[in-house]
Amino acid sequence: MISSSTALAPPVTDTPGISELLRMGREHYRRGEIRHAIAVFQVGLARAATVSIGVAVDCVADLHAALANAFMLCDDIASAAEHYKAALRLAPHLVACWCNLGIVHQRSGMTQDAIALYLEALRRNPGHRPSRTNLVQALVATRQFAIARTLLLELLEETPGDADLCSQLGKVCFELGESGEAIAHFERAVALAPEQAENFYWIGAIRQARGELEPARAAYAHAVQVHPILRRPAIKSPPAFRTLALFAPFVGNTPVQFLFKDCAYQTSILPLLPGSQPDIALLAREAEVVVNLVSDADQGAEVLPLAAAIARSLGKPVVNDPAKIQNTTRDATAVALAGIDGCRVPRTVRIATGDGLPAGLDLAFPLLARQAGMHGGDVFEKFDDAAALTAFLAAHADHDRYVIDYIDYCSVDGFFRKYRFLFIGEQILPYHLAIGDDWKLHRDSTEMERHVWMQDEEERFLRAPEQVFGASHDEALRVIRARIGLDYFGIDCGLDRDGNLVVFEVNASMLVHDQNLEFPYKDLYIRRIKVAFDAMLGRIARGN
């Protein structure tokens, strides 16, 4: 990152005028000599500040705009914002500056402000295409998908051969629940630009979500054949470092749509399909650190050994070693976390496919049962007697199932509270609090958007988790981190009326996202998770 105090000026043998300095700086910029460009633009602005007569306002505004563009390339968005604003104070007609200032706000997490700036640019020039395309991205980021679709259709009508627009439209249609239309747009994108690998994988993922398993497998197989590796460039050049992520279609993976967004590092994603035989020598040149995304020990039982073998062969540091992921089934986790002071971990018994309740199993109702490999509230119920439990197990006998002791974690006010923390290297960061009136809590099924007091309580937890979880709880969480042994994972937990930590779920499959329009107070704390994740990868890539 370059600041105005550290930029080095190239030798200057004469005293060119301000307009000439602008021209010289732009020439350095075009040649990729960004540090020299910054220095020349700064000299031009300094000279303009000493001359009160004869300086064209537009020339000074152009200097500010050019300097802002250069700072953007150096990822110094604070300096870029300062100079875009200075340019607009002098020349508010500079539509590109309104647009670029919007990009600065969007990259800073202030997406609504970015939308306002894009709209101001379009008020001045309704046809300004960069403002329209960036507005689409901001609308998608704020989940205003219907408006984004309308704008995308307008843009695509103007340039029907634009594969990027087809791809974006496919993603928007998917979010709107229009999966058939989404597939059609992705297939059009593939036809227009077969070199863009991501579209192939979207087709497979959507067909999988629609339950079209054979077409999905065929789509993934074709995608892997055409594009064995998905590469996502960094937002800066050169990238800070490079990662290789191991991903397995059809099994549970760590959700990284948010974590891998707007990264200063390059990401290469290797899809793992049965029978995969990747080129290890090629992969070893792809990255300084390997990130294993295969996170569900139940769903990924067959592919995790492949991921482990690849990770070992590469000889690189590995985040979330697949061999450790294999030890995070619910029953294995219950055993691993047993005996932690002040921590209640429910007994968890695995029932193999086709089997019923083991003879002699001590049952103390109520009990919970769920299908192995499922998350959230799916195929997960509470039972008050053996007959109902036996019927559930029989109805789902084609999968492994878990029988889990029920621990009452209802608070004294009659509400249940489920807290989520993320373990990121040495850090333990709060992610959310779900409050509801039923034992089976899932954040999206609560009524928290209707109750200000619930939102206030969640914000207090995110701001100061130590006010809820004291020193003994913190020690228990640190013991959990040590026993699980992963670099990145989450925990869903509660507190019983005696203040004990109650463990519900511990794994690397937990969702983290930044789509919280109804709960804007969460944004600050969720960005901390992204920053911590990126910093952890950086330390590991550097060998720290």
N, C-alpha and C positions, 0 to 999 in steps of 0.2 A: 504494500500500500504506500502510495506517495502522497506526502502532504506538501503544502506550499513552502514549508520551511526546509525541506530536505531535497527538493528538486534541484538537479545540477544543470546549469545553463551551458550550452555549447559555446565555444569561443565566438565572440562577436568582434569583427575587425572594423566595422563602421558603425554608424548610428542611424539605422534605417528608421523611417517614419512608422507611425502606428499601423497604418494599413499594410505596410510592407512586413511588419512583424506578424500581423495576422496571416499574411500569405505564407511567410516562412514557417510559422507554427503549423499551418495546415499541411504543408509539404512534409514536415517531420511526421505528422500524424498519419498521412497516407503511406509513408514508408514504414510505419510501425514503430517509429522512434518516439514513444509516448513520453518518456521522461524529458527529452529535449523539447517536445511540443509543449508540454506543461510549462517548462521554464521560459520559452519564448513568449507564450501567451501572457505569462505573469509579468514579463518585462514590458510587454505592450500595455497592460493595464496600469502598471506603475508609472509608465511614461505618460499615459493619458491623464492620470491623476494630478500630474504637475503642470498640465497645460489647460488653461481655462478657456482659451479662444481657439477656434479653428478645428476642434476635434468633433468629428461626426458622431452623433449619438448612436447611429446604427452600427458604426464600426466598433464602438466600445461594447455594445450589446452583443455583437458577433464574437468579440473576444471572450466575453463571459460565457456565451453558449459553447464556443469551441473548447474552452478550458473545462467546462462542466462535462462535455462529452469525453474528454481525455481522462478526467477523474473517474468517470463511470467505468472506463476500461481497466482502471487500476483498482476497482472495487472500493473506491473512497466515495461512498454515496453521500456522506455528510457534506463533503466539499462540493460534490456535484450539485446537490440541492441548493447550496448557498449561491452558486454561480448561475444556475438556471433562474433562480428568483431574481438575482441582480439583472440578468438579461431581460426578464419580463417587466421589471420596473421601468427599464429604459425603452423597451420595444414590445409592448404587449401583443403586437400582431404576430410574433414569432410562434406560429402554431406548433412547430416541432419541439419548442421548449416546454410548452404546456404538456405535450405528450410525454416528453422525457422526464419531466418532473413527476408526472403520474407514475412512470416506471419506478422512479426512486421511491415514491410512497408505497407502491405495491411491494417492492423488495424489502421495505422496512416493516411490512405487516399492516400498513394502514390502507387497506384495500378500498374502503369506502371513500376515503379522501382521493385515492387514485382515480376512482370512477368519476368523481366530480371534476378532476383535472382533464380527463379524457373528454368528458362532455363539454368542457369549456373550449378545448381545442376544436371539437366538432361544431360548436356554435359559431366559431370563427371560420371554419372551413369544413362543411358537412361531408366533403368527399375525402378527407384526409385518411388515407388507408391505414397507416401505422396506428393512428388513434383508434380506429374501428377495430383492428385486430387485437390491440392491447385491451380494449374495452371488453372484447369477448372473453379474454383470459381472466379479467377482473370479475366479470359476471359469473363465470364458472367458479372462481374461487369463493364467491359469496353465494353460490348455489342458486343463482337466478337463471336457471337453465332454460326456461321458456323464452326469456328475452334473448339469451345468448343464441338460441336456435334461430330465432327470427333474423338476427344480425348475420349469423353464419350463412343462412340461406341467401341473403342479399349479396354477401361477398362472393359466394359460390356462383351465383348467377352471373356476376361480372367476370369471374375467372373460373369457368367450369373445369379447367384442367389442373386446378390447384389441389394436390394430394394432401397437403397439410390441412386445408380446410375440410376436406372429406373426413380425415381422421378426427379432427376436433368435433365435427358434427356427429360422427359415430359415438364418441364419448358422451356428448351431451344427450343424444337419444337414449343411450344406455341408462344414464342417470334419470331420465324421464320415464323409464320403464318401457321404452319402445325398442325392445331388443331386436325385433325383426328389421326395423329400419336401421338400427345401429350396425347390424351385420352387413346390410346392403351398402352402407357408406364406407365401412372398412374394406369391403371387397372392391369397391370402386377405387379407394385409396391404393390398395394393393395393385390393381391393374394400371394405375397411373404412375406409381413409384414402387416397383417391386424391391428396390434397394432399401426401403424403409421397413425395418424388421418388426417394429412394435405392432404394426397393424395385423400381421399374421397371428401374433399371440393374442391380440384382442379377440379375433374371430374364435380362436379356441376357447378362450375364457368365457365368452358369452354363450357359446354353444354348451359348454359345461354347466353354466348357471341355468340354462334352459332345460337341463336334463338330457341333452342330446349327446350322450357319452361317446358313441362311436364316431359321429362327425367331429366331436371335439378332439378325440384322440387323433383322428386323421389330420385335423387342422394343426394340432401341435406338432405332429410328426413332420408335416410339410414345412412348418415354420422352422423347426430345428434343422431340417435338411438345407433349407435356403439360407437361413441365418442362425448358425450354431450359437452365436453370442450376440446378445443385445447390448449395444453400447450407448450410454447416456453421457454426453459431454458435461464437463464442469462449466460453471457460470463464469469462470475466469480462465485466462490463458497465460502461462501454462497452468495446468491443474495443480493443486496443492499436493496431491498424491493420487494413487489409483487403487480402486478396490475391485475385487472379483466376488460377486454374490452368487451363491449356489441356490437355485430355486427349483422346486419340483411341482409341476402341474398335478392336479388331482389329489394333493395331500395338503395338510395345513402348513402354511408358511407364515413367518413373521410379517405382519402388515407393514410395508415400508413406503407406501405412496406418499406419506407425509415426511418420513425420515429421509428419503432419498430425493426430496424436492429441493431445487435451487442449491445444489451442493457445490462447494469449492473444489471438490475432488471428482475425478472421473469414475463412473461406475460401469463395469461390464457385468452382465447378468448371464449366467450359464444355466439354461433349463436342463434338468435331469429327467430323462425318460428311461423306462426299462430298456436295457441293452445299450445304454449310452457308452460310447468309447471316445471321450474327448481327447484332443491332442494336448497332453500334459505340458510338453515343451512350449507350445504356443500359449497356453494358459498362464504358465509361469512368467511370461513376459507381459502379461496383461495388468499385473497389479503388485502392490507392495503388501497388501493385506487381503485375506479371504474372509468373507462374511457368509456364514452358513445361515440361510433363511428357513431351511426345513425345520419346523419347530414343534410339530405335533408328533409325539412319540408313538401314539396309537395309529394315526393315519399314515405316518411315514415309516412304519416298521420295515418295509421292504427297501425303501430308497435311502434311508439313513446310512446303512453300511456302504453304499456306493458313494455318498457324500463324504463319509469318513475316509474312504480309500483315496478319493481325489484330493481331499485336503492334506492328507499325509504325503501324497506324492508331490504336491506342489512345493513343499518345504517352506511355506510362508506362515507367518503368524495367523491364527484362526480365531475369529470372533464367534462364540457359541459353537464350540467343538461338537460335531455331530455325535461323537461317542458320549458326550455328557447329556445331550438332548435325549438320547435313548433311555436315560435314567430318570426322565421326568414324567412318566405315566402317573396317573393319580395315585395308584396304590404304592408305587415306588417312592413318590414324594411323601406320602403319609409316613412311610417307614423312615425315610431320611430325616424328617423333621420331628420325629418323636422325642420327647423328653426335654424340650426347650423350656426353660423356666418362664412361667407366665404366659405360655402359648398353648392353645388348645387346637390340636390337629385331629379331625375326625378319623376314626378307624375306617379304612376303605378296603373292601374285599372285591377282587376281580372275579367275575363269573365268566368262564370261557364260553365261546360260541357253542350252542346246543346244550349246554349244561343248565341244571337248575340249582337251587340253593344247596350248598354242601351240607352233608349230614353232620349234625352236632354243632352247627354254627349258632353261636349265642346271639339271639335277636332281642333287641330292646327298642320297642317302637316309641315314637315314630322313627321311621327310617327313610332315607332318600335312595333313589335308584336312577341311573342314567345310562344311556348308551355310550360306550367307549368311543372316543374320537369326536364327540359332540361338544359344543360350547354354548354359552348363553343359556337360554331356558329351553332349548330344543331337546325333546325326548328325555325329560328330567322331571321327576315327580316325587311327592312325599306320600308315604303310606302309613296307615295306622294299624294294619293287621297283616298277618302272613298271607292270607288269601289274595288280597289285592296286590301285594308284592309279587307273589308267585305268578299271578296272571300277567303282570307287566313283564316279568322276565321271560315268560313263555311267548308273549307277543313280539318280543325283540330278540328271539333266540338265534337269529341269523347273524348277530354281532356279539362281540364281547360286551359285557355290561359291568357296571360298578354298583355295589351296595355300600352306602355311606351312612355313618352315624349322623343323626341330626343334632346340631347344637343350637339351642335357642339363643339368638343374639338380639332379641327385641330390646329396645331401649326403654327406659322408665316412662317415657311419654307415649309409648305404644307404637312408635315407628321403628322400622328396621333401617340400619345404615350400613352400606357397603362402601369401603374405601379402596381405592386403587393407587398403588405406588409402582414406580418404575425403578428398577435397579440398573444403573448405567455406570459400569466400571465401579468406582468407589462411591458414587453418589446414589442416594435414595431420594427420589423426587416424587411429590404428589401429583396425581393426574386427575382424578375426579372423586366425587362423593355422590353416591346414589341414595336417595331417601324415599322410602315407600311404606305402605301399610301391609305388605305381604312379604313372607320369608324369601320368595323367589324374586330377587331384585335384578333387573336389567336396566341399565341407565336410560336407554331409549324408550322404555315402557313406563317410566315413572311420570308423575304429573308435576315435575319440578318447574317446568316453564310457566305453570299457573300459580306458583306459590313463591312470593318474594322472600319469605323467611327461609325457605329451603335454599334458594340461591345465595342468600346472605351467609348461611351456614357453610355452604360449599366454598364460597370465596374466602371465608375466614380460615377454613382448613387448608386451602391452597396457599394462602399467604403465610400462615403460621401453623404448620402441622404439629409442631411441638406442643401446642396448646391442647391438642387432642391426644396425641401419642407422646407419653412421657419418656423419661430416661430408660425405664425398664422395657417399654415397647421398642424403643430405638435399639436397645441391645438385642432384643429378640429378632428384629429385622436384620441386624448385622450377622447374627448367627445363621439365619435363613440364607442370606446371601452366600456365606461361606460354604454351607452344606450343599446348596444347589450348584454352585461353582460356575455358573454361566456369566458371560460378560454383559449380557443385556437380557432382561426378562421382567415380568411383572408379577404382582401379587394382588389378589382380591381378598380382603380381610374385613373383619368387624371387631367389635368389642362387646363382650358379654357384660352383664350387670355387675359382675365382680371386677371388671376392668381387665380381664384376660384378653389377649389377642386371639381371635378366632380365625383360623386359616381356611379359606374356601378353595382357592385355586392358585397354583404357582406354575407359570410356564412362560415361554417366549412367544406365545401366539396372541397376546393381548393387543387389542386395537388401540392405536394412538392416532388421532386425527386433529385437524385444525378447523373443522367445519362446525363452528359454534356461534352461529348468528344470534340464536336466542340467549346465549350466555357469553357475551363479549368479555366479561371479567376473566374468563379462562385463558384468553389469548396469551397474556404475558407469561403465565406459568407453563403453558404448552410449548411456547417458543424456547423456554429454558431446557425442555427435554430434547428438542432438536439440537440446540447448541451443545448440550452435554454429549449427545450421541456423536456429533461431528468431531468434537474435541477428543472423545475416546478413540475413535477410529484414527485420528491424526497421531495420537500418542503411540498407538500400537503400530501404525505404519512406520513411524520413525524409530521404533524399537525402544520407546521409553516405558 
